[in-house]
């Protein structure tokens, strides 16, 4: 009697790469009043007024602030909504 044939066990694994995150960045502009920017942040980002004021000051003093990070599609929607408030919002790939 012959030896039984052994089949090698083949293991395959799928490695799912997490989708990259995107940052919504608001750039400073000389047009919008500070109170208007705070209001826009409260409405669009759904943050408290103190958080919105902190973000507004960062934009004003540093020229930019990262206001939100997440998946690309929601980031695009967030940037678009901020642009509809006449803020200079852009997307940047995280990392």
Secondary structure, 3 states (H helix, E strand, C coil): CCCCCCCCCCCCCCCCCCCCCEEEEEECCCCCCHHHHHHHHHHHHCCCHHHHHHHHHHHHHHCEEEEEEECHHHHHHHHHHHHHCCCEEEEEECC
